[in-house]
Amino acid sequence: SGEEKTEKKAVIVEERPVSAKAPDPYTVKRGDTLWEICKLRLGDGGRYKEIAKLNGISNPNFLVVGQVIRFE
């Protein structure tokens, strides 16, 4: 017979909600890097420059233990 079978595959797309609230502030601990903090809290370590600017950090490679990092 001339019937064609087509396969249908479900595609799951993960989306971040538009109204997502920024993560809670993070207090720097010994050994932390801004890249690691951004990866942990935002899921993207590459946003470290944006977060450094937001927090007035002129050198993202130099964090102070006890410093509080905001994300909004």
Long-range contacts (C-beta under 8 A, 24 or more apart in sequence): 21-72, 22-70, 22-71, 22-72, 23-71, 25-68, 25-69, 25-70, 25-71, 26-68, 26-69, 26-71, 27-66, 27-67, 27-68, 27-69, 28-63, 28-64, 28-65, 28-66, 28-67, 28-68, 28-69, 29-65, 30-65, 32-63, 33-61, 33-63, 34-60, 34-61, 34-63, 34-69, 35-60, 37-69, 41-71, 42-71
